[in-house]
Amino acid sequence: MEWWTWLIIALAIFAAVTVSIAALQARRRSGGVIAQGRRPRGGGGPES
Amino acid sequence: MTVYMRAGEIAKKPVVTLAGDDIGQVKDIVFDSSTGDIRCFTLAGRGLLSGPLHRALLWRNVHALGPHAVMVRDESALEEDDSAATPGEDERAGVNVLGVAVTTRSGTQLGRVTDAVVATGRKPAVAGYEVETAERERVLLPVAGPITVSGERILVSDATAQHSAGNLGGFGSAVEGLRHRPVHDPQED
């Protein structure tokens, strides 16, 4: 293969790894709104 | 006066000491589903490559919640670990309410949670949810009293749907309307 083919392959791999790391990092840092408390009474049915 | 803000506005805010040191940023907002009270924040590091800090910030240690930052006195305001954000022995595992369906007790699905609305003040609490309806419309639903939260849905009273608001400006009126509604059904409370 020509040298530029290897260059394109290397750049593609680098881009894929960079995007994966960025996505993983965004997932690690993303937050949420967490509800904590005792188990729901009556399994979520009508409460009295 | 109670000021309402979206939880999404609090998340990712930097946590800054009174000396000006930037020691982290808000990751999760942890609240008690029986009272709505905010218990603590979990934190992430500030660098692009940093992950979770595994140190909780209890609400009582927050000096001020400003529009641009969460202020703490100094780094000792942070807990040594994030055990405050983990459930106790008599509690179930924490549930991230984002994306969870909101259903009335009579079985009407109101939408899916896209954000929570926090009433700030001396004792901040989750006062309602922003939900996306089946028509892709976003409305703010107030909640009153204990709610049932599972991994799949949040159960709210039937009256909740009648007291929605389109924006935070009208949310206070929606909360008051729900709190002071005439009660006919004991299951509603």
gemmi code that builds the backbone of each chain (N, CA, C; Angstrom):
import gemmi

chains = {
    "A": [
        ("MET", (0.834, -1.206, 0.000), (0.000, 0.000, 0.000), (0.865, 1.252, 0.000)),
        ("GLU", (0.294, 2.291, -0.521), (1.009, 3.566, -0.557), (1.143, 4.136, 0.861)),
        ("TRP", (2.138, 4.993, 1.045), (2.358, 5.572, 2.384), (1.157, 6.374, 2.872)),
        ("TRP", (0.483, 7.046, 1.933), (-0.644, 7.901, 2.358), (-1.848, 7.055, 2.804)),
        ("THR", (-1.905, 5.815, 2.320), (-2.984, 4.922, 2.788), (-2.797, 4.622, 4.277)),
        ("TRP", (-1.525, 4.334, 4.623), (-1.224, 4.096, 6.046), (-1.498, 5.339, 6.882)),
        ("LEU", (-1.205, 6.478, 6.317), (-1.441, 7.739, 7.040), (-2.947, 7.921, 7.315)),
        ("ILE", (-3.757, 7.638, 6.289), (-5.213, 7.780, 6.465), (-5.732, 6.796, 7.511)),
        ("ILE", (-5.211, 5.570, 7.457), (-5.632, 4.558, 8.437), (-5.251, 4.999, 9.847)),
        ("ALA", (-4.016, 5.491, 9.974), (-3.557, 5.944, 11.295), (-4.406, 7.112, 11.799)),
        ("LEU", (-4.714, 8.046, 10.924), (-5.543, 9.195, 11.328), (-6.957, 8.749, 11.714)),
        ("ALA", (-7.478, 7.789, 10.970), (-8.828, 7.289, 11.274), (-8.854, 6.617, 12.641)),
        ("ILE", (-7.824, 5.817, 12.926), (-7.749, 5.146, 14.235), (-7.611, 6.190, 15.341)),
        ("PHE", (-6.762, 7.180, 15.117), (-6.572, 8.240, 16.118), (-7.889, 8.973, 16.386)),
        ("ALA", (-8.622, 9.290, 15.310), (-9.908, 9.999, 15.464), (-10.910, 9.145, 16.230)),
        ("ALA", (-10.954, 7.850, 15.907), (-11.917, 6.952, 16.579), (-11.601, 6.846, 18.064)),
        ("VAL", (-10.300, 6.712, 18.387), (-9.906, 6.609, 19.800), (-10.229, 7.908, 20.535)),
        ("THR", (-9.955, 9.047, 19.903), (-10.224, 10.351, 20.531), (-11.712, 10.524, 20.815)),
        ("VAL", (-12.540, 10.185, 19.830), (-13.995, 10.316, 20.011), (-14.481, 9.381, 21.115)),
        ("SER", (-13.949, 8.157, 21.153), (-14.357, 7.192, 22.188), (-13.994, 7.696, 23.577)),
        ("ILE", (-12.773, 8.206, 23.708), (-12.335, 8.711, 25.021), (-13.200, 9.897, 25.437)),
        ("ALA", (-13.482, 10.788, 24.490), (-14.307, 11.963, 24.808), (-15.701, 11.537, 25.246)),
        ("ALA", (-16.272, 10.544, 24.549), (-17.616, 10.071, 24.897), (-17.615, 9.415, 26.273)),
        ("LEU", (-16.573, 8.610, 26.539), (-16.470, 7.929, 27.833), (-16.319, 8.951, 28.961)),
        ("GLN", (-15.483, 9.953, 28.707), (-15.253, 10.977, 29.719), (-16.524, 11.791, 29.977)),
        ("ALA", (-17.252, 12.105, 28.924), (-18.511, 12.840, 29.087), (-19.488, 12.021, 29.916)),
        ("ARG", (-19.499, 10.716, 29.696), (-20.392, 9.836, 30.448), (-19.987, 9.783, 31.925)),
        ("ARG", (-18.678, 9.732, 32.176), (-18.196, 9.673, 33.566), (-18.553, 10.949, 34.326)),
        ("ARG", (-18.510, 12.074, 33.619), (-18.710, 13.361, 34.285), (-20.170, 13.800, 34.299)),
        ("SER", (-20.998, 13.138, 33.485), (-22.397, 13.568, 33.426), (-23.106, 13.217, 34.731)),
        ("GLY", (-24.000, 14.057, 35.119), (-24.667, 13.870, 36.396), (-26.115, 13.487, 36.252)),
        ("GLY", (-26.792, 13.453, 37.367), (-28.201, 13.113, 37.368), (-28.874, 13.701, 38.582)),
        ("VAL", (-30.139, 13.405, 38.718), (-30.906, 13.817, 39.887), (-31.349, 12.516, 40.559)),
        ("ILE", (-30.723, 12.213, 41.685), (-30.866, 10.899, 42.288), (-31.877, 10.944, 43.436)),
        ("ALA", (-32.903, 10.116, 43.344), (-33.902, 10.009, 44.416), (-33.506, 8.877, 45.336)),
        ("GLN", (-33.441, 9.183, 46.624), (-33.169, 8.148, 47.615), (-34.304, 8.142, 48.622)),
        ("GLY", (-34.550, 7.006, 49.199), (-35.588, 6.926, 50.212), (-35.941, 5.493, 50.478)),
        ("ARG", (-36.885, 5.331, 51.399), (-37.305, 3.979, 51.741), (-38.059, 3.369, 50.580)),
        ("ARG", (-38.105, 2.036, 50.579), (-38.815, 1.333, 49.518), (-40.259, 1.778, 49.487)),
        ("PRO", (-40.845, 1.917, 48.263), (-42.227, 2.358, 48.182), (-43.168, 1.379, 48.865)),
        ("ARG", (-44.129, 1.952, 49.585), (-45.101, 1.107, 50.275), (-46.059, 0.498, 49.263)),
        ("GLY", (-46.428, -0.741, 49.474), (-47.455, -1.378, 48.655), (-47.019, -1.635, 47.227)),
        ("GLY", (-45.728, -1.637, 46.968), (-45.229, -1.980, 45.643), (-45.678, -1.050, 44.549)),
        ("GLY", (-45.974, 0.212, 44.884), (-46.332, 1.181, 43.865), (-47.814, 1.241, 43.577)),
        ("GLY", (-48.618, 0.463, 44.298), (-50.055, 0.481, 44.090), (-50.677, 1.651, 44.813)),
        ("PRO", (-51.999, 1.706, 44.840), (-52.661, 2.796, 45.542), (-52.238, 2.840, 46.998)),
        ("GLU", (-51.971, 4.009, 47.486), (-51.544, 4.158, 48.872), (-52.697, 4.644, 49.719)),
        ("SER", (-52.673, 4.290, 50.961), (-53.721, 4.779, 51.847), (-53.108, 5.403, 53.078)),
    ],
    "B": [
        ("MET", (-38.546, 34.588, 50.130), (-39.141, 34.241, 48.843), (-38.421, 33.023, 48.253)),
        ("THR", (-39.215, 32.083, 47.774), (-38.623, 30.871, 47.202), (-38.263, 31.114, 45.739)),
        ("VAL", (-37.052, 30.759, 45.400), (-36.609, 30.867, 44.007), (-36.513, 29.450, 43.451)),
        ("TYR", (-37.092, 29.261, 42.282), (-37.051, 27.944, 41.657), (-35.999, 27.936, 40.558)),
        ("MET", (-35.271, 26.855, 40.487), (-34.312, 26.695, 39.397), (-34.266, 25.236, 38.965)),
        ("ARG", (-33.896, 25.029, 37.741), (-33.779, 23.670, 37.235), (-32.520, 23.021, 37.802)),
        ("ALA", (-32.639, 21.724, 38.093), (-31.469, 20.997, 38.598), (-30.337, 21.037, 37.577)),
        ("GLY", (-30.707, 21.073, 36.287), (-29.692, 21.134, 35.240), (-28.849, 22.396, 35.308)),
        ("GLU", (-29.411, 23.443, 35.945), (-28.643, 24.681, 36.102), (-27.628, 24.552, 37.232)),
        ("ILE", (-27.917, 23.642, 38.174), (-26.994, 23.446, 39.300), (-25.879, 22.480, 38.899)),
        ("ALA", (-26.258, 21.436, 38.146), (-25.253, 20.465, 37.713), (-24.189, 21.180, 36.876)),
        ("LYS", (-22.989, 20.756, 37.059), (-21.805, 21.291, 36.370), (-21.387, 22.673, 36.865)),
        ("LYS", (-22.079, 23.210, 37.868), (-21.592, 24.465, 38.453), (-20.285, 24.184, 39.190)),
        ("PRO", (-19.317, 25.075, 39.101), (-18.085, 24.879, 39.870), (-18.330, 25.053, 41.362)),
        ("VAL", (-17.599, 24.295, 42.145), (-17.636, 24.440, 43.600), (-16.397, 25.229, 43.991)),
        ("VAL", (-16.615, 26.391, 44.583), (-15.529, 27.339, 44.823), (-15.479, 27.682, 46.310)),
        ("THR", (-14.263, 27.722, 46.860), (-14.116, 28.114, 48.267), (-14.168, 29.642, 48.385)),
        ("LEU", (-14.344, 30.117, 49.613), (-14.377, 31.568, 49.823), (-13.019, 32.205, 49.522)),
        ("ALA", (-11.980, 31.358, 49.519), (-10.643, 31.867, 49.145), (-10.466, 31.915, 47.635)),
        ("GLY", (-11.451, 31.409, 46.900), (-11.389, 31.477, 45.442), (-10.860, 30.229, 44.760)),
        ("ASP", (-10.617, 29.173, 45.550), (-10.105, 27.938, 44.929), (-11.248, 27.147, 44.305)),
        ("ASP", (-11.003, 26.680, 43.119), (-11.973, 25.892, 42.361), (-11.707, 24.425, 42.681)),
        ("ILE", (-12.574, 23.777, 43.475), (-12.223, 22.444, 43.965), (-13.061, 21.326, 43.349)),
        ("GLY", (-13.924, 21.643, 42.437), (-14.701, 20.584, 41.798), (-15.904, 21.163, 41.094)),
        ("GLN", (-16.734, 20.289, 40.593), (-17.995, 20.754, 40.009), (-19.094, 19.768, 40.354)),
        ("VAL", (-20.325, 20.265, 40.403), (-21.452, 19.430, 40.815), (-21.721, 18.382, 39.741)),
        ("LYS", (-21.865, 17.140, 40.188), (-22.168, 16.043, 39.262), (-23.631, 15.612, 39.469)),
        ("ASP", (-23.918, 14.989, 40.588), (-25.288, 14.535, 40.871), (-25.923, 15.385, 41.958)),
        ("ILE", (-27.226, 15.488, 41.906), (-27.995, 16.110, 42.981), (-28.790, 14.992, 43.633)),
        ("VAL", (-28.532, 14.741, 44.908), (-29.165, 13.623, 45.606), (-30.237, 14.174, 46.538)),
        ("PHE", (-31.456, 13.663, 46.412), (-32.539, 14.150, 47.265), (-33.308, 12.999, 47.881)),
        ("ASP", (-34.037, 13.321, 48.937), (-34.856, 12.345, 49.657), (-36.236, 12.318, 49.006)),
        ("SER", (-36.620, 11.167, 48.471), (-37.889, 11.113, 47.727), (-39.103, 11.266, 48.639)),
        ("SER", (-38.946, 10.992, 49.939), (-40.104, 11.110, 50.826), (-40.394, 12.559, 51.208)),
        ("THR", (-39.358, 13.379, 51.252), (-39.559, 14.783, 51.630), (-39.214, 15.749, 50.494)),
        ("GLY", (-38.458, 15.288, 49.528), (-37.991, 16.157, 48.455), (-36.728, 16.925, 48.827)),
        ("ASP", (-36.312, 16.857, 50.086), (-35.158, 17.649, 50.537), (-33.872, 17.223, 49.829)),
        ("ILE", (-33.093, 18.219, 49.427), (-31.780, 17.935, 48.837), (-30.862, 17.449, 49.953)),
        ("ARG", (-30.247, 16.301, 49.749), (-29.325, 15.783, 50.761), (-27.899, 16.256, 50.510)),
        ("CYS", (-27.449, 16.057, 49.296), (-26.060, 16.395, 49.011), (-25.829, 16.446, 47.504)),
        ("PHE", (-24.647, 16.859, 47.152), (-24.200, 16.801, 45.764), (-23.041, 15.808, 45.695)),
        ("THR", (-22.954, 15.094, 44.591), (-21.694, 14.394, 44.321), (-20.913, 15.276, 43.358)),
        ("LEU", (-19.614, 15.107, 43.349), (-18.762, 16.040, 42.617), (-17.882, 15.334, 41.600)),
        ("ALA", (-17.519, 16.080, 40.591), (-16.512, 15.626, 39.622), (-15.373, 16.628, 39.664)),
        ("GLY", (-14.207, 16.178, 39.227), (-13.056, 17.077, 39.177), (-13.247, 18.128, 38.098)),
        ("ARG", (-12.418, 19.149, 38.126), (-12.597, 20.267, 37.197), (-11.869, 20.085, 35.870)),
        ("GLY", (-10.850, 19.259, 35.858), (-10.095, 19.104, 34.611), (-10.882, 18.318, 33.572)),
        ("LEU", (-10.526, 18.516, 32.324), (-11.234, 17.845, 31.237), (-11.125, 16.326, 31.358)),
        ("LEU", (-9.984, 15.865, 31.844), (-9.763, 14.429, 31.930), (-10.089, 13.850, 33.303)),
        ("SER", (-10.510, 14.700, 34.232), (-10.793, 14.184, 35.576), (-12.177, 13.567, 35.630)),
        ("GLY", (-12.314, 12.572, 36.480), (-13.587, 11.877, 36.632), (-14.266, 12.252, 37.930)),
        ("PRO", (-15.131, 11.362, 38.436), (-15.809, 11.636, 39.705), (-14.805, 11.792, 40.848)),
        ("LEU", (-15.122, 12.684, 41.793), (-14.210, 12.919, 42.924), (-14.417, 11.919, 44.052)),
        ("HIS", (-15.583, 11.269, 44.085), (-15.936, 10.350, 45.172), (-15.908, 11.050, 46.531)),
        ("ARG", (-16.277, 12.327, 46.520), (-16.440, 13.083, 47.768), (-17.762, 13.826, 47.655)),
        ("ALA", (-18.600, 13.672, 48.670), (-19.920, 14.312, 48.630), (-19.850, 15.693, 49.277)),
        ("LEU", (-20.760, 16.535, 48.878), (-20.902, 17.850, 49.508), (-22.309, 17.916, 50.107)),
        ("LEU", (-22.385, 17.856, 51.421), (-23.694, 17.928, 52.092), (-24.252, 19.342, 51.950)),
        ("TRP", (-25.577, 19.424, 51.851), (-26.173, 20.748, 51.671), (-25.840, 21.675, 52.840)),
        ("ARG", (-25.787, 21.110, 54.042), (-25.535, 21.974, 55.213), (-24.148, 22.614, 55.163)),
        ("ASN", (-23.275, 22.072, 54.321), (-21.929, 22.647, 54.198), (-21.807, 23.633, 53.038)),
        ("VAL", (-22.925, 23.846, 52.336), (-22.901, 24.819, 51.236), (-23.066, 26.215, 51.824)),
        ("HIS", (-22.152, 27.098, 51.505), (-22.221, 28.473, 52.010), (-23.246, 29.273, 51.228)),
        ("ALA", (-23.235, 29.120, 49.908), (-24.205, 29.838, 49.068), (-24.324, 29.130, 47.733)),
        ("LEU", (-25.525, 29.190, 47.182), (-25.747, 28.657, 45.844), (-26.019, 29.844, 44.938)),
        ("GLY", (-24.989, 30.238, 44.201), (-25.128, 31.421, 43.355), (-25.452, 31.059, 41.921)),
        ("PRO", (-25.665, 32.057, 41.083), (-26.000, 31.789, 39.684), (-24.856, 31.164, 38.896)),
        ("HIS", (-23.620, 31.364, 39.382), (-22.485, 30.851, 38.618), (-21.658, 29.815, 39.359)),
        ("ALA", (-21.847, 29.674, 40.666), (-21.013, 28.746, 41.427), (-21.701, 28.345, 42.724)),
        ("VAL", (-21.263, 27.190, 43.236), (-21.651, 26.753, 44.577), (-20.497, 27.129, 45.492)),
        ("MET", (-20.785, 27.954, 46.489), (-19.716, 28.439, 47.357), (-19.651, 27.600, 48.634)),
        ("VAL", (-18.439, 27.240, 49.016), (-18.215, 26.561, 50.292), (-17.137, 27.339, 51.041)),
        ("ARG", (-17.101, 27.113, 52.377), (-16.139, 27.880, 53.174), (-14.697, 27.526, 52.772)),
        ("ASP", (-14.401, 26.229, 52.793), (-13.080, 25.762, 52.360), (-13.200, 24.294, 51.971)),
        ("GLU", (-12.087, 23.692, 51.639), (-12.141, 22.320, 51.126), (-12.623, 21.334, 52.178)),
        ("SER", (-12.529, 21.683, 53.460), (-12.992, 20.772, 54.508), (-14.517, 20.626, 54.483)),
        ("ALA", (-15.190, 21.445, 53.693), (-16.652, 21.310, 53.567), (-17.028, 20.024, 52.847)),
        ("LEU", (-16.090, 19.485, 52.075), (-16.375, 18.238, 51.363), (-16.201, 17.063, 52.310)),
        ("GLU", (-17.050, 16.056, 52.145), (-16.902, 14.830, 52.923), (-15.658, 14.083, 52.441)),
        ("GLU", (-15.161, 13.199, 53.292), (-13.978, 12.428, 52.921), (-14.290, 11.392, 51.840)),
        ("ASP", (-15.562, 10.987, 51.745), (-15.966, 10.014, 50.729), (-17.365, 10.381, 50.244)),
        ("ASP", (-17.954, 9.512, 49.433), (-19.296, 9.818, 48.935), (-20.357, 8.924, 49.586)),
        ("SER", (-20.064, 8.461, 50.818), (-21.031, 7.583, 51.487), (-22.345, 8.308, 51.780)),
        ("ALA", (-22.302, 9.629, 51.891), (-23.541, 10.375, 52.125), (-24.490, 10.270, 50.938)),
        ("ALA", (-23.929, 9.961, 49.790), (-24.752, 9.863, 48.579), (-25.189, 8.431, 48.297)),
        ("THR", (-24.769, 7.510, 49.162), (-25.182, 6.115, 48.963), (-26.317, 5.802, 49.922)),
        ("PRO", (-27.234, 4.927, 49.524), (-28.405, 4.673, 50.357), (-28.057, 3.975, 51.667)),
        ("GLY", (-28.858, 4.270, 52.710), (-28.684, 3.618, 53.995), (-29.208, 2.189, 53.951)),
        ("GLU", (-29.083, 1.494, 55.095), (-29.469, 0.074, 55.132), (-30.958, -0.129, 54.857)),
        ("ASP", (-31.782, 0.806, 55.327), (-33.229, 0.647, 55.156), (-33.742, 1.341, 53.902)),
        ("GLU", (-32.826, 1.734, 53.027), (-33.235, 2.451, 51.823), (-32.908, 1.635, 50.581)),
        ("ARG", (-33.676, 1.910, 49.534), (-33.381, 1.237, 48.277), (-32.298, 2.025, 47.531)),
        ("ALA", (-31.777, 1.404, 46.483), (-30.723, 2.066, 45.703), (-31.261, 3.347, 45.088)),
        ("GLY", (-30.409, 4.343, 44.977), (-30.825, 5.608, 44.408), (-31.254, 5.452, 42.945)),
        ("VAL", (-32.230, 6.240, 42.562), (-32.772, 6.180, 41.202), (-32.540, 7.534, 40.541)),
        ("ASN", (-31.916, 7.519, 39.379), (-31.788, 8.756, 38.606), (-33.139, 9.014, 37.949)),
        ("VAL", (-33.782, 10.103, 38.329), (-35.142, 10.349, 37.839), (-35.158, 10.872, 36.402)),
        ("LEU", (-34.011, 11.281, 35.871), (-33.997, 11.794, 34.495), (-34.341, 10.662, 33.526)),
        ("GLY", (-35.351, 10.889, 32.707), (-35.776, 9.875, 31.746), (-36.873, 8.963, 32.241)),
        ("VAL", (-37.189, 9.063, 33.539), (-38.209, 8.193, 34.129), (-39.604, 8.734, 33.780)),
        ("ALA", (-40.558, 7.824, 33.575), (-41.926, 8.229, 33.234), (-42.655, 8.747, 34.472)),
        ("VAL", (-43.456, 9.779, 34.285), (-44.296, 10.307, 35.374), (-45.732, 9.871, 35.103)),
        ("THR", (-46.316, 9.193, 36.079), (-47.658, 8.642, 35.927), (-48.500, 9.058, 37.118)),
        ("THR", (-49.774, 9.366, 36.859), (-50.653, 9.679, 37.983), (-51.089, 8.386, 38.652)),
        ("ARG", (-51.627, 8.514, 39.860), (-52.039, 7.307, 40.587), (-53.209, 6.615, 39.908)),
        ("SER", (-53.930, 7.332, 39.048), (-55.017, 6.670, 38.318), (-54.522, 6.089, 36.998)),
        ("GLY", (-53.227, 6.223, 36.709), (-52.641, 5.522, 35.571), (-52.439, 6.338, 34.316)),
        ("THR", (-52.577, 7.647, 34.391), (-52.332, 8.485, 33.206), (-50.862, 8.844, 33.125)),
        ("GLN", (-50.254, 8.551, 31.974), (-48.845, 8.904, 31.820), (-48.740, 10.359, 31.390)),
        ("LEU", (-47.966, 11.142, 32.148), (-47.853, 12.576, 31.879), (-46.648, 12.914, 31.014)),
        ("GLY", (-45.662, 12.051, 30.994), (-44.473, 12.317, 30.183), (-43.235, 11.722, 30.836)),
        ("ARG", (-42.084, 12.112, 30.308), (-40.812, 11.627, 30.868), (-40.019, 12.796, 31.427)),
        ("VAL", (-39.372, 12.549, 32.537), (-38.641, 13.619, 33.224), (-37.422, 14.049, 32.406)),
        ("THR", (-37.331, 15.336, 32.134), (-36.137, 15.873, 31.480), (-35.282, 16.685, 32.453)),
        ("ASP", (-35.892, 17.115, 33.564), (-35.143, 17.871, 34.565), (-35.988, 17.921, 35.843)),
        ("ALA", (-35.367, 18.303, 36.929), (-36.106, 18.498, 38.178), (-36.097, 19.987, 38.501)),
        ("VAL", (-37.112, 20.442, 39.210), (-37.168, 21.844, 39.631), (-36.855, 21.892, 41.117)),
        ("VAL", (-35.870, 22.681, 41.470), (-35.421, 22.774, 42.859), (-35.862, 24.108, 43.438)),
        ("ALA", (-36.510, 24.041, 44.603), (-36.843, 25.254, 45.355), (-35.637, 25.571, 46.228)),
        ("THR", (-34.967, 26.677, 45.946), (-33.772, 27.016, 46.717), (-34.185, 27.796, 47.962)),
        ("GLY", (-33.266, 27.934, 48.858), (-33.545, 28.624, 50.110), (-32.825, 27.923, 51.238)),
        ("ARG", (-33.283, 28.174, 52.463), (-32.612, 27.594, 53.613), (-32.669, 26.071, 53.578)),
        ("LYS", (-33.809, 25.557, 53.110), (-33.979, 24.100, 53.050), (-34.390, 23.735, 51.631)),
        ("PRO", (-33.446, 23.615, 50.729), (-33.802, 23.375, 49.322), (-34.398, 21.992, 49.128)),
        ("ALA", (-35.317, 21.911, 48.191), (-36.003, 20.641, 47.951), (-36.419, 20.558, 46.499)),
        ("VAL", (-36.593, 19.335, 46.035), (-37.141, 19.134, 44.699), (-38.640, 19.413, 44.782)),
        ("ALA", (-39.080, 20.436, 44.056), (-40.477, 20.866, 44.142), (-41.292, 20.398, 42.943)),
        ("GLY", (-40.642, 19.816, 41.958), (-41.383, 19.357, 40.790), (-40.444, 18.863, 39.716)),
        ("TYR", (-41.029, 18.565, 38.586), (-40.249, 17.999, 37.485), (-40.615, 18.677, 36.178)),
        ("GLU", (-39.619, 18.794, 35.314), (-39.906, 19.191, 33.934), (-40.085, 17.885, 33.165)),
        ("VAL", (-41.209, 17.745, 32.489), (-41.448, 16.511, 31.738), (-41.699, 16.842, 30.274)),
        ("GLU", (-41.312, 15.906, 29.439), (-41.626, 16.027, 28.008), (-42.824, 15.133, 27.750)),
        ("THR", (-43.890, 15.736, 27.264), (-45.120, 14.980, 27.038), (-45.018, 14.186, 25.738)),
        ("ALA", (-46.030, 13.379, 25.481), (-46.052, 12.591, 24.243), (-46.074, 13.494, 23.026)),
        ("GLU", (-46.566, 14.727, 23.206), (-46.607, 15.697, 22.084), (-45.316, 16.500, 21.990)),
        ("ARG", (-44.275, 16.043, 22.670), (-42.953, 16.702, 22.652), (-42.995, 18.104, 23.248)),
        ("GLU", (-43.953, 18.335, 24.111), (-44.077, 19.631, 24.763), (-43.467, 19.502, 26.157)),
        ("ARG", (-42.768, 20.536, 26.612), (-42.161, 20.462, 27.943), (-42.986, 21.286, 28.926)),
        ("VAL", (-43.393, 20.648, 29.998), (-44.170, 21.345, 31.025), (-43.538, 21.073, 32.384)),
        ("LEU", (-43.813, 21.969, 33.322), (-43.293, 21.817, 34.679), (-44.422, 21.337, 35.572)),
        ("LEU", (-44.214, 20.214, 36.240), (-45.234, 19.641, 37.116), (-44.790, 19.784, 38.568)),
        ("PRO", (-45.577, 20.441, 39.406), (-45.209, 20.511, 40.819), (-45.552, 19.195, 41.518)),
        ("VAL", (-44.894, 18.910, 42.606), (-45.262, 17.752, 43.421), (-45.469, 18.239, 44.851)),
        ("ALA", (-46.367, 17.585, 45.540), (-46.635, 17.934, 46.940), (-46.677, 16.646, 47.737)),
        ("GLY", (-45.984, 16.647, 48.852), (-45.975, 15.471, 49.714), (-45.064, 14.388, 49.163)),
        ("PRO", (-45.047, 13.244, 49.859), (-44.165, 12.162, 49.424), (-44.588, 11.624, 48.053)),
        ("ILE", (-43.643, 11.253, 47.242), (-43.939, 10.660, 45.953), (-43.317, 9.272, 45.910)),
        ("THR", (-43.837, 8.438, 45.053), (-43.281, 7.099, 44.902), (-42.386, 7.100, 43.669)),
        ("VAL", (-41.116, 6.748, 43.879), (-40.159, 6.716, 42.773), (-39.626, 5.305, 42.635)),
        ("SER", (-39.739, 4.758, 41.454), (-39.088, 3.482, 41.190), (-38.157, 3.715, 40.010)),
        ("GLY", (-37.487, 2.670, 39.595), (-36.584, 2.823, 38.460), (-37.314, 3.086, 37.163)),
        ("GLU", (-38.619, 2.834, 37.146), (-39.386, 2.949, 35.904), (-40.326, 4.132, 35.888)),
        ("ARG", (-40.841, 4.509, 37.032), (-41.794, 5.621, 37.024), (-41.851, 6.360, 38.355)),
        ("ILE", (-42.382, 7.572, 38.234), (-42.682, 8.387, 39.404), (-44.196, 8.483, 39.463)),
        ("LEU", (-44.759, 8.128, 40.608), (-46.205, 8.220, 40.767), (-46.542, 9.529, 41.462)),
        ("VAL", (-47.416, 10.303, 40.840), (-47.831, 11.582, 41.427), (-49.349, 11.583, 41.561)),
        ("SER", (-49.852, 12.539, 42.315), (-51.297, 12.617, 42.501), (-51.983, 13.023, 41.201)),
        ("ASP", (-53.242, 12.662, 41.080), (-54.000, 12.991, 39.865), (-54.100, 14.503, 39.663)),
        ("ALA", (-54.104, 15.241, 40.770), (-54.260, 16.695, 40.671), (-53.044, 17.371, 40.045)),
        ("THR", (-51.913, 16.680, 40.030), (-50.676, 17.284, 39.512), (-50.843, 17.791, 38.086)),
        ("ALA", (-51.527, 17.006, 37.260), (-51.670, 17.373, 35.845), (-52.458, 18.665, 35.677)),
        ("GLN", (-53.301, 18.989, 36.653), (-54.119, 20.206, 36.529), (-53.366, 21.452, 37.014)),
        ("HIS", (-52.151, 21.264, 37.526), (-51.408, 22.398, 38.079), (-50.033, 22.500, 37.429)),
        ("SER", (-49.984, 22.345, 36.127), (-48.692, 22.425, 35.454), (-48.381, 23.885, 35.100)),
        ("ALA", (-47.131, 24.128, 34.786), (-46.701, 25.472, 34.375), (-45.831, 25.338, 33.144)),
        ("GLY", (-45.857, 26.366, 32.321), (-45.056, 26.336, 31.093), (-43.627, 26.773, 31.309)),
        ("ASN", (-43.401, 27.560, 32.372), (-42.045, 28.043, 32.637), (-41.879, 28.284, 34.131)),
        ("LEU", (-40.642, 28.590, 34.531), (-40.355, 28.754, 35.956), (-41.099, 29.950, 36.549)),
        ("GLY", (-41.408, 30.942, 35.705), (-42.122, 32.116, 36.197), (-43.496, 31.768, 36.751)),
        ("GLY", (-44.138, 30.793, 36.139), (-45.467, 30.404, 36.606), (-45.460, 29.205, 37.525)),
        ("PHE", (-44.257, 28.697, 37.819), (-44.179, 27.465, 38.598), (-44.611, 27.668, 40.056)),
        ("GLY", (-44.283, 28.833, 40.610), (-44.668, 29.104, 41.999), (-46.174, 29.048, 42.173)),
        ("SER", (-46.908, 29.608, 41.221), (-48.367, 29.580, 41.288), (-48.880, 28.148, 41.173)),
        ("ALA", (-48.218, 27.349, 40.316), (-48.625, 25.950, 40.159), (-48.424, 25.184, 41.461)),
        ("VAL", (-47.307, 25.455, 42.144), (-47.029, 24.795, 43.430), (-48.093, 25.187, 44.449)),
        ("GLU", (-48.381, 26.483, 44.526), (-49.395, 26.950, 45.490), (-50.758, 26.352, 45.173)),
        ("GLY", (-51.094, 26.300, 43.875), (-52.376, 25.722, 43.462), (-52.503, 24.278, 43.868)),
        ("LEU", (-51.408, 23.524, 43.731), (-51.452, 22.102, 44.097), (-51.538, 21.931, 45.608)),
        ("ARG", (-50.789, 22.755, 46.326), (-50.780, 22.623, 47.793), (-52.130, 22.980, 48.405)),
        ("HIS", (-52.788, 23.961, 47.833), (-54.023, 24.454, 48.429), (-55.272, 23.980, 47.698)),
        ("ARG", (-55.118, 22.888, 46.939), (-56.283, 22.371, 46.220), (-57.258, 21.750, 47.214)),
        ("PRO", (-58.537, 21.755, 46.872), (-59.475, 21.041, 47.712), (-59.227, 19.538, 47.604)),
        ("VAL", (-59.161, 18.861, 48.723), (-58.878, 17.430, 48.713), (-60.172, 16.639, 48.846)),
        ("HIS", (-60.431, 15.790, 47.854), (-61.613, 14.949, 47.902), (-61.255, 13.490, 48.131)),
        ("ASP", (-60.103, 13.107, 47.630), (-59.730, 11.708, 47.657), (-58.590, 11.517, 48.663)),
        ("PRO", (-58.802, 10.697, 49.689), (-57.723, 10.514, 50.676), (-56.476, 9.883, 50.066)),
        ("GLN", (-56.625, 9.182, 48.923), (-55.449, 8.583, 48.302), (-54.536, 9.654, 47.719)),
        ("GLU", (-55.071, 10.836, 47.474), (-54.276, 11.905, 46.892), (-53.206, 12.397, 47.836)),
        ("ASP", (-53.415, 12.186, 49.133), (-52.424, 12.648, 50.105), (-51.637, 11.478, 50.620)),
    ],
}
model = gemmi.Model(1)
for chain_id, residues in chains.items():
    chain = gemmi.Chain(chain_id)
    for i, (resn, *xyz) in enumerate(residues, 1):
        res = gemmi.Residue()
        res.name, res.seqid = resn, gemmi.SeqId(i, " ")
        for name, pos in zip(("N", "CA", "C"), xyz):
            atom = gemmi.Atom()
            atom.name, atom.element = name, gemmi.Element(name[0])
            atom.pos, atom.b_iso = gemmi.Position(*pos), 0.0
            res.add_atom(atom)
        chain.add_residue(res)
    model.add_chain(chain)
structure = gemmi.Structure()
structure.add_model(model)
structure.setup_entities()
